[in-house]
Amino acid sequence: METENKEVYLTPKGRNPHFFDDPNIDRLISMVMELASELSVTRDRLDSHQRILEKKGIFLSDEIEKFDPSPEELKAREEWRSKFLDRVLNALYTKYDEK
């Protein structure tokens, strides 16, 4: 069974909340929170992968430092990075309601 990976960007309905007088600070906080949530999930997944590989005796920490990705792997990373930055920078383009 093949699953389709669709990215969904939700646009909240209603007014955007304001916490600061300057909407740019709200935008910055949104970007920081997006980065923090992404980093947290990534860290958990990385930790899980490393622990599983260590338990199976396949993981050597030197291998990560010496890893040289293929052109296809580099392309996949760049595509992911582009989508990630779109999500993070989305806050800059979000129209905030006037107070």
LUMRODREN-771034 format. One line per 3 residues: number of its first residue (from 1); their letters; for each residue x, z, y of N, C-alpha, C, O, CB. Coordinates in pm, 1 decimal. Glycine has a CB too. Layout:
<sites>
NUM	a	X:Z:Y:X:Z:Y:X:Z:Y:X:Z:Y:X:Z:Y ~ ...
</sites>
This chain:
<sites>
1	met	84.8:0.0:-118.1:0.0:0.0:0.0:89.2:0.0:124.2:175.7:86.2:139.4:-96.3:122.7:-0.1 ~ 68.3:-92.7:208.4:149.7:-106.5:329.1:74.4:-46.1:446.9:-42.6:-76.6:470.1:184.8:-255.9:356.5 ~ 143.3:39.7:520.4:79.1:98.4:638.4:129.4:27.7:762.1:246.2:-9.9:771.6:106.3:250.9:647.7
4	enk	41.0:10.9:854.3:74.9:-56.5:978.8:111.3:48.0:1083.0:36.2:142.9:1105.7:-42.2:-145.6:1028.1 ~ 226.4:30.4:1146.0:273.1:125.8:1245.5:232.3:77.3:1384.1:298.0:-8.6:1443.0:426.9:144.8:1236.6 ~ 124.2:133.0:1434.8:75.6:94.4:1567.1:104.5:208.7:1663.1:73.2:324.4:1634.8:-77.3:60.1:1564.5
7	evy	163.7:175.7:1775.4:188.6:276.6:1876.9:66.3:283.2:1966.6:13.0:181.0:2009.8:317.6:245.0:1958.8 ~ 24.0:403.0:1993.2:-93.7:423.1:2075.8:-52.6:501.3:2199.3:4.9:609.7:2189.1:-205.8:496.8:1997.5 ~ -81.9:446.8:2313.9:-58.0:517.1:2438.9:-193.9:555.0:2495.2:-275.3:468.9:2528.6:24.4:429.7:2540.3
10	ltp	-216.6:682.5:2505.1:-344.0:728.9:2556.1:-335.8:748.8:2706.1:-238.9:804.2:2757.8:-386.2:858.4:2487.1 ~ -436.7:703.6:2773.6:-447.4:726.9:2916.4:-559.1:827.4:2935.6:-675.1:797.9:2907.2:-474.1:594.1:2996.0 ~ -524.7:946.6:2983.9:-628.5:1047.2:3000.5:-733.2:1002.6:3100.8:-703.1:936.0:3199.9:-567.7:1179.3:3044.0
13	kgr	-856.1:1040.7:3072.8:-964.3:1009.5:3165.0:-982.1:1127.8:3258.7:-954.0:1241.9:3222.1:-1096.6:977.2:3089.0 ~ -1027.6:1100.9:3375.6:-1046.7:1207.5:3472.0:-926.9:1218.5:3564.2:-840.5:1130.8:3567.5:-1071.2:1339.7:3401.3 ~ -923.2:1327.3:3638.4:-817.9:1346.7:3737.5:-689.9:1394.5:3671.1:-693.3:1466.9:3571.5:-862.3:1446.4:3844.5
16	nph	-577.9:1353.6:3726.8:-449.0:1403.9:3681.3:-425.9:1541.7:3742.9:-447.7:1560.6:3862.5:-333.8:1305.6:3718.8 ~ -382.4:1636.5:3662.7:-361.2:1770.6:3717.7:-241.7:1773.3:3812.6:-143.3:1702.0:3793.1:-340.5:1871.8:3604.7 ~ -252.2:1855.4:3913.7:-142.4:1874.7:4008.9:-95.8:2019.1:4000.1:-176.5:2112.0:4002.4:-186.3:1839.0:4154.8
19	ffd	33.5:2036.3:3990.3:89.4:2169.9:3988.0:178.1:2193.8:4109.8:204.7:2308.4:4145.9:168.4:2191.9:3859.7 ~ 223.3:2086.7:4172.4:312.3:2095.2:4287.8:255.3:2010.5:4401.4:176.7:1918.6:4378.5:456.3:2048.7:4250.8 ~ 295.7:2042.4:4522.7:248.0:1965.9:4638.0:296.4:1821.0:4634.3:226.0:1730.3:4678.6:293.7:2032.3:4767.3
22	dpn	414.4:1800.4:4582.4:472.3:1665.8:4574.8:441.7:1606.3:4437.2:487.3:1660.5:4336.6:627.0:1669.3:4600.8 ~ 365.7:1496.3:4429.8:332.8:1436.7:4299.4:456.4:1388.0:4223.4:451.6:1373.3:4101.3:236.6:1320.7:4318.6 ~ 565.9:1363.0:4293.6:687.7:1321.0:4224.1:743.3:1433.1:4136.7:803.7:1406.8:4032.7:793.6:1276.1:4325.0
25	idr	723.3:1555.9:4177.9:767.3:1668.1:4094.2:681.7:1673.7:3968.4:733.1:1700.2:3859.8:759.0:1802.8:4172.2 ~ 551.7:1648.9:3982.0:465.0:1643.0:3864.0:510.9:1531.7:3769.3:512.7:1549.9:3647.6:317.7:1620.5:3906.1 ~ 547.3:1418.6:3824.9:596.6:1307.0:3742.9:725.6:1346.8:3670.0:741.4:1318.7:3551.2:621.3:1181.5:3831.0
28	lis	815.7:1411.1:3740.6:941.3:1454.2:3681.0:916.2:1553.7:3567.1:977.9:1543.7:3461.0:1032.2:1516.9:3787.9 ~ 826.9:1648.1:3589.0:793.5:1744.9:3484.0:736.0:1671.9:3362.8:768.9:1705.9:3249.2:692.5:1850.8:3536.5 ~ 651.0:1572.5:3385.4:595.5:1494.6:3273.3:705.7:1426.5:3194.0:702.8:1425.3:3070.9:495.8:1389.6:3324.4
31	mvm	803.3:1369.5:3264.9:914.7:1302.4:3197.0:997.1:1402.6:3116.0:1033.8:1375.4:3001.7:1004.7:1230.1:3299.6 ~ 1025.6:1516.9:3175.1:1104.5:1619.2:3105.8:1031.2:1667.7:2981.0:1093.3:1687.0:2876.5:1134.1:1738.1:3199.9 ~ 901.0:1687.4:2991.0:824.1:1733.4:2875.4:818.2:1627.1:2765.3:821.9:1660.4:2646.9:682.4:1771.6:2918.4
34	ela	809.3:1501.1:2803.4:812.8:1393.2:2704.4:946.9:1393.1:2631.1:951.8:1379.3:2508.9:788.2:1256.1:2772.1 ~ 1054.8:1408.5:2706.4:1188.1:1414.7:2646.1:1202.7:1536.8:2556.4:1257.2:1527.5:2446.5:1295.5:1416.7:2754.5 ~ 1154.6:1650.1:2602.9:1165.9:1773.3:2524.4:1089.6:1763.0:2393.1:1139.7:1805.7:2289.0:1114.6:1892.5:2604.9
37	sel	969.4:1707.1:2396.4:892.6:1694.5:2272.8:958.4:1596.1:2176.6:962.4:1620.0:2055.9:749.6:1650.2:2303.4 ~ 1009.6:1486.3:2229.7:1078.1:1388.4:2144.1:1203.7:1449.5:2082.5:1229.8:1430.7:1963.6:1114.7:1261.8:2225.0 ~ 1281.0:1521.9:2161.7:1402.9:1584.5:2111.8:1371.6:1688.3:2004.7:1442.5:1697.1:1904.5:1480.1:1649.2:2226.5
40	svt	1267.6:1765.7:2024.5:1230.3:1867.7:1927.9:1194.4:1806.6:1792.5:1240.7:1853.3:1688.4:1113.5:1949.5:1980.9 ~ 1112.3:1702.8:1794.5:1073.2:1635.7:1670.2:1195.0:1571.7:1604.1:1212.8:1582.2:1482.8:964.6:1528.8:1697.5 ~ 1277.8:1506.2:1683.0:1397.6:1440.5:1629.4:1491.4:1543.0:1566.2:1545.7:1519.4:1458.3:1471.1:1362.5:1740.7
43	rdr	1510.2:1654.6:1632.0:1598.4:1759.6:1579.6:1546.0:1813.5:1447.0:1623.5:1833.4:1353.4:1612.2:1874.2:1681.2 ~ 1415.7:1837.4:1438.2:1356.7:1885.7:1312.9:1375.8:1785.0:1200.3:1411.1:1822.4:1088.4:1207.7:1915.0:1331.8 ~ 1352.7:1657.6:1229.6:1366.4:1554.6:1126.5:1512.2:1538.5:1083.0:1540.4:1524.2:964.1:1311.7:1420.6:1177.7
46	lds	1603.3:1540.7:1177.9:1744.5:1529.5:1145.7:1788.4:1646.2:1057.7:1859.5:1627.1:959.1:1828.7:1524.2:1273.9 ~ 1746.2:1765.5:1093.4:1778.9:1883.6:1014.7:1725.3:1870.6:872.6:1794.8:1903.0:776.4:1722.8:2009.4:1081.3 ~ 1601.7:1823.2:859.8:1542.1:1803.4:726.3:1622.6:1703.0:644.6:1652.6:1728.0:527.9:1396.0:1755.4:738.9
49	hqr	1657.6:1590.3:704.8:1735.8:1488.6:634.3:1869.4:1544.8:587.1:1907.6:1526.1:471.6:1759.1:1367.1:724.5 ~ 1939.2:1612.5:674.9:2070.6:1664.6:638.9:2060.1:1768.4:527.1:2142.1:1768.0:435.4:2138.8:1725.8:761.6 ~ 1961.4:1856.7:533.1:1945.3:1959.7:429.6:1911.9:1896.9:294.3:1964.6:1938.9:191.3:1835.1:2059.5:469.9
52	ile	1824.3:1796.5:294.8:1788.6:1729.0:169.2:1911.2:1661.2:109.3:1936.5:1673.0:-10.6:1675.8:1625.2:192.6 ~ 1987.3:1590.3:192.1:2106.5:1521.2:143.0:2212.3:1619.1:93.4:2278.1:1593.3:-7.5:2165.0:1433.2:252.6 ~ 2229.2:1730.6:163.1:2325.2:1831.5:119.0:2285.2:1889.0:-16.3:2370.2:1907.0:-103.5:2336.6:1943.7:222.9
55	kkg	2155.1:1918.1:-34.7:2106.4:1972.9:-162.6:2128.9:1875.5:-276.4:2154.8:1917.1:-389.3:1957.5:2007.7:-153.2 ~ 2119.5:1746.2:-248.5:2139.3:1644.1:-351.6:2285.7:1608.0:-369.0:2320.9:1529.3:-456.8:2059.9:1519.6:-317.9 ~ 2370.8:1665.3:-285.3:2514.1:1639.1:-297.4:2555.9:1501.2:-248.7:2660.7:1451.3:-289.6:2555.8:1655.1:-439.3
58	ifl	2476.9:1438.5:-162.7:2510.2:1304.7:-114.8:2563.1:1305.6:27.3:2621.7:1206.7:71.3:2389.4:1215.4:-123.1 ~ 2544.6:1410.3:97.4:2577.8:1414.0:239.6:2717.3:1470.3:262.8:2752.6:1577.6:214.0:2475.1:1496.8:315.7 ~ 2795.4:1394.2:338.9:2925.0:1441.6:384.6:2925.6:1424.3:536.5:2901.5:1314.8:587.3:3044.9:1363.4:315.0
61	sde	2953.1:1532.7:608.0:2944.6:1526.3:753.9:3039.5:1422.7:813.4:3010.2:1366.7:919.1:2974.3:1662.3:813.4 ~ 3153.4:1395.7:747.4:3247.0:1293.8:797.0:3181.2:1155.8:803.3:3212.3:1075.3:891.0:3371.8:1288.0:707.4 ~ 3091.1:1129.9:710.6:3028.1:998.5:703.4:2947.8:966.0:828.7:2942.2:850.1:870.0:2938.4:991.0:582.2
64	iek	2886.6:1065.1:888.9:2808.5:1040.1:1010.5:2900.2:994.6:1123.5:2868.3:900.9:1196.8:2730.3:1166.9:1052.5 ~ 3013.3:1061.2:1136.7:3107.3:1026.3:1243.4:3169.4:888.3:1222.3:3204.2:820.5:1319.0:3217.3:1131.3:1252.5 ~ 3183.2:846.9:1098.2:3248.5:719.5:1065.9:3149.2:603.6:1050.7:3189.8:488.6:1034.4:3328.9:734.3:938.0
67	fdp	3020.1:634.1:1056.0:2917.8:532.0:1032.2:2925.6:420.9:1135.6:2933.3:446.6:1255.7:2778.6:594.7:1033.7 ~ 2923.6:296.7:1087.2:2927.7:178.4:1173.1:2801.9:95.3:1144.4:2796.4:24.4:1043.9:3059.4:93.9:1148.5 ~ 2700.8:103.6:1232.2:2575.0:32.7:1204.8:2590.9:-119.0:1205.6:2672.8:-175.2:1278.3:2470.3:72.5:1306.6
70	spe	2510.0:-182.2:1122.4:2508.5:-328.6:1115.0:2441.3:-383.6:1240.7:2377.4:-308.9:1314.8:2434.5:-377.9:986.1 ~ 2455.5:-514.6:1264.8:2385.6:-575.1:1379.9:2234.2:-554.6:1373.5:2170.4:-533.8:1476.7:2416.2:-724.6:1387.0 ~ 2176.3:-560.4:1254.0:2032.5:-538.7:1239.1:1996.1:-394.6:1274.5:1894.6:-370.0:1339.7:1987.5:-571.4:1095.3
73	elk	2078.3:-300.7:1231.6:2053.1:-159.9:1262.2:2068.0:-134.3:1412.5:1990.0:-59.0:1470.8:2149.6:-69.1:1182.5 ~ 2166.8:-196.2:1474.0:2184.3:-182.3:1618.0:2063.5:-238.6:1693.3:2018.0:-180.2:1791.6:2313.0:-253.0:1663.2 ~ 2011.9:-352.7:1646.0:1894.6:-413.9:1708.7:1772.9:-322.4:1695.8:1697.9:-304.9:1791.8:1864.9:-551.4:1645.4
76	are	1753.4:-264.5:1578.0:1640.0:-173.3:1557.0:1651.9:-51.0:1647.5:1552.3:-4.1:1702.5:1632.2:-129.3:1408.9 ~ 1773.4:0.4:1662.8:1794.2:115.4:1751.3:1761.7:78.9:1895.4:1698.5:156.6:1966.9:1939.0:166.3:1740.9 ~ 1804.5:-38.1:1937.6:1779.8:-81.2:2075.2:1630.3:-99.3:2100.6:1581.0:-63.2:2207.5:1854.6:-212.1:2104.6
79	ewr	1558.1:-154.6:2003.8:1413.6:-171.1:2017.5:1345.2:-34.9:2029.3:1257.4:-16.0:2113.5:1356.4:-249.8:1897.7 ~ 1386.2:60.8:1943.6:1329.5:194.5:1950.7:1360.3:258.7:2086.2:1272.7:318.0:2149.1:1383.6:281.8:1836.2 ~ 1484.1:246.3:2129.6:1526.2:306.3:2257.1:1444.7:250.1:2373.3:1406.2:324.5:2463.6:1676.7:281.7:2281.5
82	skf	1418.5:121.1:2371.8:1340.6:57.4:2477.7:1198.2:113.7:2482.0:1147.0:144.4:2589.7:1336.9:-95.2:2457.1 ~ 1134.6:127.3:2366.2:999.2:182.6:2360.2:999.0:329.5:2403.5:907.9:374.7:2473.0:941.4:168.9:2217.4 ~ 1100.7:402.2:2362.2:1113.4:542.8:2399.5:1124.9:557.9:2551.1:1056.8:641.1:2610.9:1235.2:605.8:2330.4
85	ldr	1210.5:478.0:2612.3:1227.3:485.7:2757.6:1099.0:444.8:2830.5:1067.8:499.1:2936.5:1344.0:396.4:2802.5 ~ 1025.1:349.8:2774.0:895.4:313.7:2832.5:803.2:434.9:2835.6:735.7:459.2:2935.6:829.7:198.6:2753.0 ~ 800.1:511.5:2725.5:714.6:631.0:2720.9:760.9:734.8:2821.9:679.3:792.9:2893.5:714.1:692.0:2579.7
88	vln	891.9:758.2:2827.9:945.2:860.6:2918.1:923.1:822.1:3063.5:882.4:905.1:3144.8:1094.6:882.8:2892.0 ~ 949.4:697.9:3095.8:939.4:653.2:3234.4:796.0:621.8:3277.2:770.6:595.1:3394.7:1025.6:531.5:3254.5 ~ 703.5:624.8:3183.2:562.9:598.8:3214.2:512.5:690.5:3325.2:428.6:650.7:3406.0:476.8:616.2:3089.0
91	aly	563.5:812.4:3329.0:520.2:907.5:3432.4:549.8:856.5:3572.9:478.0:889.5:3667.3:588.2:1042.4:3411.7 ~ 653.4:777.6:3587.1:686.0:723.9:3719.1:580.7:626.0:3769.0:562.9:608.6:3889.6:821.0:656.0:3715.6 ~ 511.2:562.3:3675.4:415.9:459.2:3712.0:272.1:507.8:3706.7:179.7:434.1:3741.2:432.4:340.6:3622.2
94	tky	253.2:631.6:3663.7:118.3:687.3:3655.9:70.4:718.7:3796.8:140.9:782.4:3875.1:114.7:815.1:3566.1 ~ -48.7:673.6:3827.5:-104.5:701.9:3959.9:-164.0:841.2:3956.5:-253.4:870.4:3877.0:-212.2:595.6:4001.5 ~ -113.8:925.5:4042.6:-164.8:1060.8:4053.1:-270.2:1064.8:4162.3:-254.2:1004.7:4268.6:-50.7:1161.6:4081.9
97	dek	-377.5:1135.9:4134.5:-485.1:1150.8:4231.3:-435.2:1233.0:4350.4:-353.3:1323.6:4335.4:-609.2:1217.7:4165.9 ~ -485.3:1200.0:4465.7:-452.7:1278.6:4584.1:-518.9:1414.9:4573.0:-628.5:1427.7:4518.4:-497.6:1205.9:4713.6 ~ -452.1:1515.7:4624.7:-511.4:1650.4:4623.1:-628.1:1657.3:4717.3:-691.0:1762.4:4729.9:-408.0:1756.8:4660.5
</sites>
